[in-house]
Each structure stands twice: as C-alpha cells, then as structure tokens.
Amino acid sequence: MDLTEEQINVALAYIETNRAEVEAEYQQILKEAEELQQYYQEQNRELVARIAAQPPKPGTEAAWEKLRTAKAKRESKI
C-alpha cells in the first residue's frame, strides 16, 4: 500500500484504540465473505460438474494426468 511509517503507526493506534469496533467489523466482513463464497459455489455447482465431466481436449491428456497425480499426492498429505 506504500504507506509511510507514520501512516502505519496512526492506523495501528486507531485499531488499538477502537479494537472492539474494528474486531466486530472484521468479523462481519469474514461472515459476508463466507456467505458470498457459499452463494457462488451454489450458483456454479452445475456448471463446475458439467465442465468436470467433459473429457480432456485432444492432446492434453498427459497434462491432465499430471495434474490428477499432483492433486492426489497433495490430498494424501492432508
């Protein structure tokens, strides 16, 4: 954000002075973000399923297999 040290200190002082208000607003933002994410997941569920069911384009099979392997490896670590 290219803030000066003074601007950062003023912002931190404001947050400290108004911690309850800032925290409440932050929680509201997190809630709204979660609601938006759920909304768009629901709106796009059919489209995502339809796209996922399509076969790979000719010539991209090896790349898709590499992606599937990487995804399986990543998920096995979780």
A tleap script that builds the chain and sets N, CA, C and O, in Angstrom:
source leaprc.protein.ff14SB
mol = sequence {
  NMET ASP LEU THR GLU GLU GLN ILE ASN VAL
  ALA LEU ALA TYR ILE GLU THR ASN ARG ALA
  GLU VAL GLU ALA GLU TYR GLN GLN ILE LEU
  LYS GLU ALA GLU GLU LEU GLN GLN TYR TYR
  GLN GLU GLN ASN ARG GLU LEU VAL ALA ARG
  ILE ALA ALA GLN PRO PRO LYS PRO GLY THR
  GLU ALA ALA TRP GLU LYS LEU ARG THR ALA
  LYS ALA LYS ARG GLU SER LYS CILE
}
set mol.1.N position { 0.821 -1.194 0.000 }
set mol.1.CA position { 0.000 0.000 0.000 }
set mol.1.C position { 0.860 1.251 0.000 }
set mol.1.O position { 0.356 2.369 -0.114 }
set mol.2.N position { 2.149 1.052 0.127 }
set mol.2.CA position { 3.083 2.163 0.050 }
set mol.2.C position { 2.790 3.239 1.103 }
set mol.2.O position { 2.790 4.433 0.804 }
set mol.3.N position { 2.540 2.791 2.344 }
set mol.3.CA position { 2.276 3.725 3.438 }
set mol.3.C position { 3.581 4.142 4.100 }
set mol.3.O position { 4.550 3.385 4.132 }
set mol.4.N position { 3.586 5.351 4.624 }
set mol.4.CA position { 4.749 5.805 5.376 }
set mol.4.C position { 4.701 5.160 6.758 }
set mol.4.O position { 3.674 4.620 7.169 }
set mol.5.N position { 5.805 5.221 7.454 }
set mol.5.CA position { 5.853 4.670 8.807 }
set mol.5.C position { 4.841 5.395 9.704 }
set mol.5.O position { 4.191 4.768 10.541 }
set mol.6.N position { 4.711 6.708 9.528 }
set mol.6.CA position { 3.764 7.487 10.327 }
set mol.6.C position { 2.327 7.027 10.057 }
set mol.6.O position { 1.536 6.883 10.989 }
set mol.7.N position { 1.993 6.797 8.789 }
set mol.7.CA position { 0.646 6.344 8.452 }
set mol.7.C position { 0.353 4.982 9.067 }
set mol.7.O position { -0.752 4.739 9.552 }
set mol.8.N position { 1.327 4.111 9.044 }
set mol.8.CA position { 1.158 2.789 9.653 }
set mol.8.C position { 0.942 2.923 11.151 }
set mol.8.O position { 0.068 2.265 11.717 }
set mol.9.N position { 1.737 3.775 11.799 }
set mol.9.CA position { 1.601 3.971 13.241 }
set mol.9.C position { 0.243 4.558 13.601 }
set mol.9.O position { -0.349 4.164 14.605 }
set mol.10.N position { -0.262 5.496 12.798 }
set mol.10.CA position { -1.587 6.075 13.035 }
set mol.10.C position { -2.658 4.997 12.891 }
set mol.10.O position { -3.579 4.928 13.704 }
set mol.11.N position { -2.546 4.158 11.867 }
set mol.11.CA position { -3.518 3.085 11.659 }
set mol.11.C position { -3.490 2.096 12.815 }
set mol.11.O position { -4.541 1.688 13.308 }
set mol.12.N position { -2.302 1.709 13.249 }
set mol.12.CA position { -2.195 0.777 14.374 }
set mol.12.C position { -2.747 1.382 15.660 }
set mol.12.O position { -3.385 0.687 16.452 }
set mol.13.N position { -2.509 2.655 15.867 }
set mol.13.CA position { -3.037 3.331 17.059 }
set mol.13.C position { -4.559 3.363 17.005 }
set mol.13.O position { -5.220 3.144 18.020 }
set mol.14.N position { -5.120 3.633 15.828 }
set mol.14.CA position { -6.576 3.652 15.680 }
set mol.14.C position { -7.159 2.271 15.985 }
set mol.14.O position { -8.161 2.147 16.690 }
set mol.15.N position { -6.516 1.243 15.443 }
set mol.15.CA position { -7.002 -0.122 15.692 }
set mol.15.C position { -6.952 -0.443 17.171 }
set mol.15.O position { -7.898 -1.011 17.717 }
set mol.16.N position { -5.865 -0.088 17.818 }
set mol.16.CA position { -5.725 -0.367 19.252 }
set mol.16.C position { -6.769 0.396 20.066 }
set mol.16.O position { -7.358 -0.155 20.997 }
set mol.17.N position { -6.994 1.645 19.722 }
set mol.17.CA position { -7.958 2.471 20.451 }
set mol.17.C position { -9.387 1.987 20.241 }
set mol.17.O position { -10.220 2.079 21.143 }
set mol.18.N position { -9.663 1.476 19.057 }
set mol.18.CA position { -11.022 1.062 18.697 }
set mol.18.C position { -11.103 -0.445 18.443 }
set mol.18.O position { -11.832 -0.891 17.557 }
set mol.19.N position { -10.369 -1.207 19.205 }
set mol.19.CA position { -10.236 -2.642 18.962 }
set mol.19.C position { -11.582 -3.360 18.868 }
set mol.19.O position { -11.772 -4.164 17.955 }
set mol.20.N position { -12.505 -3.103 19.765 }
set mol.20.CA position { -13.795 -3.806 19.758 }
set mol.20.C position { -14.561 -3.519 18.465 }
set mol.20.O position { -15.107 -4.434 17.847 }
set mol.21.N position { -14.599 -2.264 18.065 }
set mol.21.CA position { -15.301 -1.887 16.846 }
set mol.21.C position { -14.629 -2.494 15.614 }
set mol.21.O position { -15.304 -3.015 14.725 }
set mol.22.N position { -13.305 -2.424 15.565 }
set mol.22.CA position { -12.561 -2.965 14.436 }
set mol.22.C position { -12.765 -4.478 14.355 }
set mol.22.O position { -12.975 -5.020 13.270 }
set mol.23.N position { -12.704 -5.151 15.483 }
set mol.23.CA position { -12.886 -6.605 15.515 }
set mol.23.C position { -14.296 -6.989 15.076 }
set mol.23.O position { -14.475 -7.957 14.337 }
set mol.24.N position { -15.294 -6.235 15.527 }
set mol.24.CA position { -16.675 -6.520 15.132 }
set mol.24.C position { -16.848 -6.345 13.622 }
set mol.24.O position { -17.495 -7.165 12.971 }
set mol.25.N position { -16.280 -5.294 13.077 }
set mol.25.CA position { -16.383 -5.062 11.642 }
set mol.25.C position { -15.635 -6.143 10.863 }
set mol.25.O position { -16.103 -6.594 9.817 }
set mol.26.N position { -14.486 -6.553 11.367 }
set mol.26.CA position { -13.716 -7.613 10.724 }
set mol.26.C position { -14.506 -8.920 10.708 }
set mol.26.O position { -14.534 -9.618 9.694 }
set mol.27.N position { -15.142 -9.250 11.825 }
set mol.27.CA position { -15.959 -10.464 11.890 }
set mol.27.C position { -17.115 -10.399 10.891 }
set mol.27.O position { -17.459 -11.406 10.273 }
set mol.28.N position { -17.714 -9.218 10.733 }
set mol.28.CA position { -18.793 -9.035 9.771 }
set mol.28.C position { -18.285 -9.252 8.339 }
set mol.28.O position { -18.960 -9.873 7.519 }
set mol.29.N position { -17.108 -8.741 8.058 }
set mol.29.CA position { -16.513 -8.921 6.730 }
set mol.29.C position { -16.251 -10.400 6.463 }
set mol.29.O position { -16.524 -10.888 5.366 }
set mol.30.N position { -15.722 -11.120 7.460 }
set mol.30.CA position { -15.476 -12.555 7.297 }
set mol.30.C position { -16.776 -13.306 7.037 }
set mol.30.O position { -16.827 -14.202 6.194 }
set mol.31.N position { -17.821 -12.939 7.763 }
set mol.31.CA position { -19.130 -13.586 7.596 }
set mol.31.C position { -19.668 -13.338 6.187 }
set mol.31.O position { -20.140 -14.265 5.529 }
set mol.32.N position { -19.599 -12.102 5.730 }
set mol.32.CA position { -20.092 -11.766 4.387 }
set mol.32.C position { -19.283 -12.483 3.311 }
set mol.32.O position { -19.845 -12.936 2.314 }
set mol.33.N position { -17.981 -12.588 3.502 }
set mol.33.CA position { -17.130 -13.283 2.536 }
set mol.33.C position { -17.509 -14.758 2.462 }
set mol.33.O position { -17.574 -15.330 1.374 }
set mol.34.N position { -17.756 -15.368 3.604 }
set mol.34.CA position { -18.164 -16.770 3.647 }
set mol.34.C position { -19.515 -16.955 2.954 }
set mol.34.O position { -19.700 -17.906 2.195 }
set mol.35.N position { -20.450 -16.050 3.214 }
set mol.35.CA position { -21.767 -16.126 2.580 }
set mol.35.C position { -21.649 -15.987 1.056 }
set mol.35.O position { -22.316 -16.704 0.311 }
set mol.36.N position { -20.798 -15.063 0.601 }
set mol.36.CA position { -20.598 -14.901 -0.839 }
set mol.36.C position { -19.973 -16.147 -1.452 }
set mol.36.O position { -20.366 -16.570 -2.539 }
set mol.37.N position { -19.024 -16.720 -0.777 }
set mol.37.CA position { -18.374 -17.924 -1.283 }
set mol.37.C position { -19.397 -19.054 -1.414 }
set mol.37.O position { -19.425 -19.752 -2.427 }
set mol.38.N position { -20.227 -19.232 -0.404 }
set mol.38.CA position { -21.252 -20.267 -0.458 }
set mol.38.C position { -22.257 -19.990 -1.576 }
set mol.38.O position { -22.672 -20.908 -2.283 }
set mol.39.N position { -22.642 -18.735 -1.731 }
set mol.39.CA position { -23.593 -18.358 -2.773 }
set mol.39.C position { -23.045 -18.716 -4.155 }
set mol.39.O position { -23.744 -19.334 -4.957 }
set mol.40.N position { -21.802 -18.332 -4.435 }
set mol.40.CA position { -21.237 -18.585 -5.747 }
set mol.40.C position { -20.937 -20.067 -5.972 }
set mol.40.O position { -21.024 -20.550 -7.101 }
set mol.41.N position { -20.590 -20.785 -4.920 }
set mol.41.CA position { -20.412 -22.227 -5.068 }
set mol.41.C position { -21.732 -22.875 -5.478 }
set mol.41.O position { -21.764 -23.739 -6.354 }
set mol.42.N position { -22.810 -22.453 -4.839 }
set mol.42.CA position { -24.129 -22.983 -5.174 }
set mol.42.C position { -24.529 -22.594 -6.589 }
set mol.42.O position { -25.034 -23.431 -7.337 }
set mol.43.N position { -24.315 -21.343 -6.967 }
set mol.43.CA position { -24.674 -20.872 -8.303 }
set mol.43.C position { -23.901 -21.605 -9.395 }
set mol.43.O position { -24.425 -21.844 -10.483 }
set mol.44.N position { -22.659 -21.957 -9.098 }
set mol.44.CA position { -21.792 -22.553 -10.109 }
set mol.44.C position { -21.667 -24.069 -10.010 }
set mol.44.O position { -20.938 -24.682 -10.790 }
set mol.45.N position { -22.372 -24.677 -9.061 }
set mol.45.CA position { -22.238 -26.118 -8.839 }
set mol.45.C position { -22.513 -26.918 -10.111 }
set mol.45.O position { -21.733 -27.802 -10.466 }
set mol.46.N position { -23.610 -26.615 -10.797 }
set mol.46.CA position { -23.970 -27.344 -12.009 }
set mol.46.C position { -22.917 -27.150 -13.103 }
set mol.46.O position { -22.504 -28.107 -13.758 }
set mol.47.N position { -22.498 -25.921 -13.289 }
set mol.47.CA position { -21.508 -25.613 -14.317 }
set mol.47.C position { -20.195 -26.339 -14.042 }
set mol.47.O position { -19.601 -26.913 -14.955 }
set mol.48.N position { -19.746 -26.317 -12.810 }
set mol.48.CA position { -18.491 -26.978 -12.446 }
set mol.48.C position { -18.601 -28.483 -12.683 }
set mol.48.O position { -17.666 -29.097 -13.197 }
set mol.49.N position { -19.727 -29.075 -12.316 }
set mol.49.CA position { -19.921 -30.506 -12.528 }
set mol.49.C position { -19.930 -30.841 -14.022 }
set mol.49.O position { -19.353 -31.844 -14.441 }
set mol.50.N position { -20.583 -30.002 -14.817 }
set mol.50.CA position { -20.654 -30.233 -16.256 }
set mol.50.C position { -19.258 -30.142 -16.887 }
set mol.50.O position { -18.894 -30.963 -17.729 }
set mol.51.N position { -18.498 -29.153 -16.478 }
set mol.51.CA position { -17.139 -28.988 -17.006 }
set mol.51.C position { -16.253 -30.156 -16.578 }
set mol.51.O position { -15.464 -30.669 -17.372 }
set mol.52.N position { -16.386 -30.572 -15.323 }
set mol.52.CA position { -15.566 -31.674 -14.815 }
set mol.52.C position { -15.868 -32.981 -15.532 }
set mol.52.O position { -14.995 -33.840 -15.650 }
set mol.53.N position { -17.091 -33.138 -16.008 }
set mol.53.CA position { -17.486 -34.373 -16.683 }
set mol.53.C position { -17.008 -34.435 -18.132 }
set mol.53.O position { -17.041 -35.501 -18.747 }
set mol.54.N position { -16.573 -33.329 -18.671 }
set mol.54.CA position { -16.131 -33.312 -20.061 }
set mol.54.C position { -14.770 -34.003 -20.193 }
set mol.54.O position { -13.912 -33.875 -19.320 }
set mol.55.N position { -14.589 -34.725 -21.280 }
set mol.55.CA position { -13.276 -35.350 -21.485 }
set mol.55.C position { -12.234 -34.288 -21.814 }
set mol.55.O position { -12.576 -33.214 -22.311 }
set mol.56.N position { -10.978 -34.578 -21.543 }
set mol.56.CA position { -9.926 -33.605 -21.870 }
set mol.56.C position { -9.867 -33.358 -23.372 }
set mol.56.O position { -10.210 -34.228 -24.173 }
set mol.57.N position { -9.434 -32.177 -23.733 }
set mol.57.CA position { -9.275 -31.855 -25.149 }
set mol.57.C position { -8.152 -32.717 -25.718 }
set mol.57.O position { -7.198 -33.041 -25.010 }
set mol.58.N position { -8.258 -33.087 -26.981 }
set mol.58.CA position { -7.210 -33.907 -27.588 }
set mol.58.C position { -5.829 -33.250 -27.449 }
set mol.58.O position { -5.654 -32.056 -27.691 }
set mol.59.N position { -4.872 -34.067 -27.057 }
set mol.59.CA position { -3.504 -33.578 -26.913 }
set mol.59.C position { -3.169 -33.079 -25.518 }
set mol.59.O position { -2.019 -32.732 -25.247 }
set mol.60.N position { -4.166 -33.037 -24.619 }
set mol.60.CA position { -3.903 -32.531 -23.258 }
set mol.60.C position { -3.993 -33.633 -22.205 }
set mol.60.O position { -3.925 -33.359 -21.007 }
set mol.61.N position { -4.146 -34.879 -22.653 }
set mol.61.CA position { -4.331 -35.987 -21.707 }
set mol.61.C position { -3.168 -36.114 -20.721 }
set mol.61.O position { -3.384 -36.324 -19.528 }
set mol.62.N position { -1.940 -35.987 -21.219 }
set mol.62.CA position { -0.764 -36.127 -20.348 }
set mol.62.C position { -0.730 -35.029 -19.282 }
set mol.62.O position { -0.395 -35.286 -18.126 }
set mol.63.N position { -1.074 -33.821 -19.678 }
set mol.63.CA position { -1.078 -32.716 -18.712 }
set mol.63.C position { -2.142 -32.949 -17.652 }
set mol.63.O position { -1.902 -32.711 -16.468 }
set mol.64.N position { -3.317 -33.413 -18.067 }
set mol.64.CA position { -4.388 -33.682 -17.096 }
set mol.64.C position { -4.000 -34.809 -16.146 }
set mol.64.O position { -4.305 -34.748 -14.955 }
set mol.65.N position { -3.337 -35.826 -16.659 }
set mol.65.CA position { -2.901 -36.928 -15.796 }
set mol.65.C position { -1.880 -36.428 -14.775 }
set mol.65.O position { -1.908 -36.833 -13.613 }
set mol.66.N position { -0.993 -35.559 -15.207 }
set mol.66.CA position { -0.004 -34.980 -14.295 }
set mol.66.C position { -0.704 -34.166 -13.205 }
set mol.66.O position { -0.317 -34.234 -12.038 }
set mol.67.N position { -1.726 -33.402 -13.576 }
set mol.67.CA position { -2.490 -32.631 -12.590 }
set mol.67.C position { -3.218 -33.548 -11.610 }
set mol.67.O position { -3.221 -33.291 -10.406 }
set mol.68.N position { -3.842 -34.624 -12.122 }
set mol.68.CA position { -4.544 -35.570 -11.244 }
set mol.68.C position { -3.582 -36.213 -10.253 }
set mol.68.O position { -3.910 -36.381 -9.078 }
set mol.69.N position { -2.404 -36.568 -10.730 }
set mol.69.CA position { -1.394 -37.180 -9.860 }
set mol.69.C position { -0.959 -36.201 -8.772 }
set mol.69.O position { -0.862 -36.577 -7.604 }
set mol.70.N position { -0.698 -34.949 -9.149 }
set mol.70.CA position { -0.284 -33.930 -8.182 }
set mol.70.C position { -1.387 -33.679 -7.158 }
set mol.70.O position { -1.109 -33.525 -5.969 }
set mol.71.N position { -2.642 -33.636 -7.621 }
set mol.71.CA position { -3.770 -33.410 -6.713 }
set mol.71.C position { -3.905 -34.563 -5.730 }
set mol.71.O position { -4.104 -34.343 -4.536 }
set mol.72.N position { -3.799 -35.786 -6.223 }
set mol.72.CA position { -3.900 -36.954 -5.332 }
set mol.72.C position { -2.775 -36.946 -4.308 }
set mol.72.O position { -2.995 -37.259 -3.138 }
set mol.73.N position { -1.595 -36.596 -4.735 }
set mol.73.CA position { -0.446 -36.537 -3.816 }
set mol.73.C position { -0.674 -35.479 -2.744 }
set mol.73.O position { -0.422 -35.716 -1.562 }
set mol.74.N position { -1.161 -34.291 -3.171 }
set mol.74.CA position { -1.438 -33.206 -2.222 }
set mol.74.C position { -2.519 -33.605 -1.231 }
set mol.74.O position { -2.394 -33.344 -0.034 }
set mol.75.N position { -3.577 -34.234 -1.721 }
set mol.75.CA position { -4.691 -34.627 -0.843 }
set mol.75.C position { -4.289 -35.726 0.129 }
set mol.75.O position { -4.833 -35.803 1.231 }
set mol.76.N position { -3.349 -36.575 -0.260 }
set mol.76.CA position { -2.911 -37.635 0.633 }
set mol.76.C position { -2.099 -37.086 1.805 }
set mol.76.O position { -1.993 -37.734 2.846 }
set mol.77.N position { -1.535 -35.907 1.638 }
set mol.77.CA position { -0.752 -35.276 2.710 }
set mol.77.C position { -1.653 -34.587 3.736 }
set mol.77.O position { -1.227 -34.315 4.858 }
set mol.78.N position { -2.885 -34.308 3.351 }
set mol.78.CA position { -3.798 -33.570 4.236 }
set mol.78.C position { -4.415 -34.450 5.246 }
set mol.78.O position { -5.208 -33.986 6.066 }
savepdb mol mol.pdb
quit
